C-alpha cells in the first residue's frame, strides 16, 4: 500500500509540475508598428492563456466572399487564397497576435486584439489592391463621342437636369478641342466626323456634355483625357455613362475611370473623370515590393515600387515609347492623383504619388500592394469592437466573483465535511490549477462566457467529492469500519460520477463539432473542467484519504 | 458530523401530478409572454444582425430624450437606448437603409455622428461596437440548436448502453423540459439572449443531465438490490437517499452563481440569472419529470431488469407494495 501511495504522490507531483510549466509566463514576440510607422519585433511576457477579444479589447471581423461583384466558381479555393493574402497584409500591418482563420468553407474570421483604428483595419482587409498603369487618352475621344452619347440619351427620353446649354458654347468647346486634336494627331478623317457630329448637337439636349467639363474649365492645368464633374453630379454621370446604349458609344480602345478623391476648386468640389487606354501597360501581378516614403523634393507621400523582371521589361519598353505622355495609376478601378507625365523610360522601379494623403494611407497602400490582390472582393458580415477598458472591467469583475464564489464553496465544504472538506478544498485548488493549465496546453482562448463558466464550474466541481463523501457517510452509518467505508464510498460513487461526466463530455463534443466560435470555446472549457474534476475529485482526494489512513491505521472515526 | 435530510422519506413521486401541473402553468405563462410581447425572444445583435454601440458619457449629462433626438437627426430609425450603468448607455439602431449586412458599418458611423451632435466629439467613449449581418446570427442560432439536438441522441445512446433505453429517454425528456422552461423564463424576464446567455443554457443542459443521472444511478442500484420492490418505492427511496448530495451540490452551485450575479458585472449577470433558474428547474425535472416519465415508460413497456426480472408494472397505486407483474 505504501508503494501505491508513493506512486500516486509521484503522479500528482508530475501533474502539478506540468501544470506549472504550462502556466509559466513566457516571452512572446509580437510585431508592432510604432508611431513613426516602422515595424518592430517587441517581446513581452505573458501567461499563455489567451484572452478573447471581449476580455482584452480589439476588433473582430467575419468576412465572406462578395459574390455580387465577382462570380466565384470555387469558393473554398477563393477563401484559401484570400486567407494567404490577408495573413500577409495583417502581418505587415503590425498587430499583436492577430487571429486569422477559416470558418466553414466560405468565411474568414479576423481578430485584431488591441486595435484602435477599426476603419483602417477594414480598409486593409477589404482593399483589393488591383493596380494598373494606363496611358491617358490624348486623342480627345470623349469629346468626339459626347454629342453622340447626348443624342442617344435624348432618344431614350432622358432629360437633362441643368439648364440647356447654349449651342454655340458647346460648338466652341468642341471646336477648340477638335482643333487641338488635329494638331496632335492630324487625323483628318476623325476630325470631319467630329465636326459633323458637332453640328448635330443643336438638335439634341446636351445631357452629358453639360455635366462633363474639360479640366481647364475649372482652372486646373488640363491634362489630356482629364475631365471634371461636379461631385454632386458624379453618381448621375456614372449612371448615364454606363447605360448600355451609351456604353456602346464609348470610343474604341478607351475606358473611363474616376479619380479616387474629389478635388476642391473654390467652393466647388469636383470628381475627375479620366479617359484611359483600355489596355494596362502592366498590372500589379508583376509587382514584387512596395514601400511608403516621403519624396525628399516635394515632401509629399509616395509609394515606391519594384516590378519583377518581365514586368520591368514591358514597363520599360512601353514607357520608353510614350515619353511625354501621361500615365494614370489605377488602383481598384480608381485613378490615384493626377496622372504623372512620363519623363523618361521607367524600368523596374517607379513611384506612385499620393498627394496630400497621410503617411498611414501611404503605408496601407504599400502593404496591400506588396501583399497582392484578393482573388475575390470580401465583404464584412460581422464586425465587433470592444474597448480595452470594458474588457479589463470584465476580467476584474470575473476575478472578484470567482474569488468570492470559491471562498463560499470552501466555507460550505469545510463547514459541512470538516477535515474531509479540507481535503476536498485542496483538491479543488488543484482542479483550478489543472483546468487553467489544460486551457493553456490546448491554447484555448478565454472569453467572457468561458470565464463565467469557469467560476460556476468551481461550484459544480465539488459535486464528485460530495457524491463520494455522502457514500462514505452512508457506509459509516451502516456500521462499516473507516477503511472499508472509504473504499466502498469511492467504489459506489464512481458509477454516478463517470456516467454524469461522460454524458456531459458527449454533449460538449457535439457542441465542439457543430457549434460556431464562442460555443466551441465553451465546449473546450467544459471538457477541460470535467477532465480536471475527474482527476482531482477521484484520484487526488483518494490519495489524500489513503495518506491519512496510513498515518492512523487504527482510526475508528473519520472527520467527514 | 453535520447531517441534513439524513433519513428523509418524502413521497416525491406522489407529488408528480401536482408538479406536472405546475410545469404546465409555468409553460403557459411563458408562451403567453411570448405571444403578448414582440419580439417573442429578445435576441441580442449577435443573433438578429444590426448595430449596437455601448458608450460611456465622459462630459455633460444628456438625457435619454436628448440622445434619441440626436440619433434620429443622424437618420437612425427608432434607436433603442438602454441605460447600462452610471452614464453608460447601450444604443441599438439601424439606418433608414435597413438591416442590410453591408450597412452595419454605416450605422455605427451614423451613431457616432448622432453622439457628436448631442454630446460633442471626444466627450464620450465608445466601449463596444457590434455590427452583425443577419446571416451570421442565424447561423449561430441554428448551429447551437443543432448541436444540442444531436447531443441528445448521443446521450440517449450512451445511457441506453450504460443503463437502459428507458432511462436515457426519461433523462432526455427531463432535459428537454428544462430547455423549454428556461426559454419561457428568458421570455418572461425579458432577458436579452446574448452569447453569454447561450452559454448559460448550455451549462444548464449539462447540469440538469448530471442531476438526473445521479438519481438514476441510485435507482439502478436499488433496483438490483431490491428486486421485489415496486418501481415507485425504489424511486422515492433513491431520491431521498440522494437528497443530501443534491442539497449540498445545489448550494455550492448557487453560491458561485450568487457571487457571479453580485460581483460579476452587468455582462455576466444574465448568465447567473439564467443558470440560477437552471439549477432549480434542473433539480425539479430530475425529481418530478425524469422519474415519472420513467414510470410511464415502464407502465407502457414493462422492462426486464439486469437479472431478468420484470420491474414496474401498473402505476395506478402510489402507495403500498404492488407486486411486480
Interface residues (C-beta under 8 A of the other chain):
Chain A: X62 X64 X118 X122 X379 X380 X381 X382 X383 X384 X385 X386 X387 X389 X390 X393 X394 X397 X398 X400 X401 X402 X404 X405 X406 X408 X409 X412 X413 X415 X416 X417 X418 X448 X449 X450 X451 X452 X453 X455 X456 X458 X459 X460 X462 X463 X466 X467 X470 X473 X474 X492 X495 X496 X499 X500 X501 X502 X503 X504 X506 X507 X508 X509 X510 X511 X513 X514 X515 X516 X518 X519 X522 X526 X560
Chain B: X1 X2 X3 X54 X101 X102 X104 X105 X108 X125 X126 X127 X128 X129 X130 X131 X132 X133 X135 X136 X139 X140 X143 X144 X146 X147 X148 X150 X151 X154 X155 X158 X159 X162 X163 X171 X195 X196 X198 X199 X200 X202 X203 X205 X206 X207 X209 X210 X213 X214 X217 X218 X220 X221 X241 X242 X244 X245 X248 X249 X251 X252 X253 X254 X255 X256 X257 X258 X259 X260 X262 X263 X264 X265 X267 X268 X271 X272 X275
